[in-house]
Amino acid sequence: MIYETISIQAEGSLEYARLHAYILDSAPSYQEGLVRPMILLCPGGGYEHTSDREAEPVAMQLLAQGYHVGILRYSVAPARFPTALLELAQAMKIVHEHAGEWHVNRKKIYVMGFSAGGHLAASLGAFWKQEMVYAKTGVRAELLKPAGVILCYPVITTEKKYIHEGSFKNLLGNASEELKKQLSIEKQVGTQFPPCFIWHTYTDKTVPVENSLLLFLALRKAGINVEMHIYQEGEHGLSLGNASTSKKDGGQICRAVQSWIELLKVWMENQV
């Protein structure tokens, strides 16, 4: 496996912004010419930090399924919108630039996000065609469109009943209510949005399941391919839901949600 750490520089980036690329080897003896999908992973953390629990442990599982993985340690507060979005766009650009060297299938570059990282991943799905994204990244808009968006208990909406206030406060500071509404992703869904895989838990008290439901309904209305799984139990931030991502007290082991990574593999294999 090749491991590279690449600095990310976008408008407003903080010095720690990095793409950590985990690239599976292509062995000439039996894999000559093989190209693989790549998943750009955005950990959660309320736009306040990026969670370790939603980073490398998840990457290891995805690598075992045969995907290259890039973990984006994007800039968080005091960095404000659109810095993290531009960093994710830069990460897409970097993957395209290294696609030959890394044996990446250019048509299968996905973005994945957990919680607030889900908001970031979904933002690229919604805004990749906007000039303020592709012009500042210096590429054609089409290169920034993910093949699919994978969302794990995502922050989506700014509706008062369901909003995760902390994420939007960290992302926007004292920005206008108008901008806040524009970043309610379910209101930005159209035919530009890529296929989507979503999972959430019914009992999530931090980011209510309605965040995913509102996005699902918007995708359905727009005719976008979407698969969603709602688990009947589980707190927020479960990651893999197993011992490898649990706190020391075992409080975030949840058998009910552990199937999501295998369900994702099936969904991925069904993408054209």
Helices and strands as residue ranges (DSSP letters): E 2-7, E 18-23, H 28-31, E 36-42, H 56-64, E 68-73, H 83-97, H 99-102, E 104-114, H 116-127, H 131-137, G 141-144, E 149-152, H 165-172, H 177-182, G 185-187, E 196-201, H 210-222, E 226-231, G 243-245, G 255-257, H 260-269
